């Protein structure tokens, strides 16, 4: 539960900071090609998904 709170607090900030860095210094993110890109996206989606609670699933159902 604590891990979920930390991830939900800082995921958006991390994504925005990385996007700004990639915009101004594109070579800093050159490693994110092919399968690495898929893994990074998976980690981001997992961390966002970990913030969902029971009420969120009830809304979807």
C-alpha positions as CSV (number, residue, x, y, z in Angstrom):
1,X,0.0,0.0,0.0
2,X,2.8,2.4,0.8
3,X,4.5,1.7,-2.5
4,X,1.3,2.5,-4.3
5,X,1.1,5.9,-2.6
6,X,4.7,6.8,-3.5
7,X,4.2,5.7,-7.1
8,X,1.0,7.6,-7.5
9,X,2.5,10.7,-5.9
10,X,5.6,10.9,-8.2
11,X,4.7,9.1,-11.4
12,X,3.3,12.2,-13.1
13,X,6.2,14.3,-12.0
14,X,8.7,11.7,-13.3
15,X,7.0,11.4,-16.6
16,X,6.8,15.2,-17.1
17,X,10.4,15.6,-16.1
18,X,11.5,12.9,-18.5
19,X,9.5,14.4,-21.3
20,X,11.1,17.9,-20.7
21,X,14.6,16.3,-20.6
22,X,13.9,14.4,-23.8
23,X,12.7,17.5,-25.5
24,X,15.7,19.6,-24.6
25,X,18.4,16.9,-24.6
26,X,17.2,14.2,-27.0
27,X,20.4,12.1,-26.8
28,X,19.8,11.5,-23.1
29,X,16.9,9.2,-24.0
30,X,18.4,7.6,-27.0
31,X,18.5,4.2,-25.1
32,X,14.7,4.0,-25.2
33,X,14.4,2.1,-28.5
34,X,12.7,-1.2,-29.4
35,X,12.0,-3.5,-26.4
36,X,13.4,-1.0,-23.9
37,X,10.6,1.4,-24.9
38,X,8.0,-1.3,-24.3
39,X,9.4,-2.1,-20.8
40,X,9.4,1.6,-19.8
41,X,5.8,2.0,-21.0
42,X,4.8,-1.1,-19.1
43,X,6.4,0.2,-15.9
44,X,4.5,3.5,-16.2
45,X,1.2,1.7,-16.8
46,X,1.8,-0.7,-13.9
47,X,2.5,2.2,-11.5
48,X,-0.6,4.0,-12.6
49,X,-2.7,0.9,-12.4
50,X,-1.4,0.3,-8.8
51,X,-3.2,3.4,-7.8
52,X,-6.7,2.0,-8.6
53,X,-8.8,1.0,-5.6
54,X,-12.0,-1.1,-5.2
55,X,-14.2,1.9,-5.8
56,X,-12.5,2.5,-9.2
57,X,-13.3,-1.1,-10.3
58,X,-16.9,-0.7,-9.1
59,X,-17.3,2.3,-11.3
60,X,-16.0,0.3,-14.3
61,X,-18.3,-2.7,-13.5
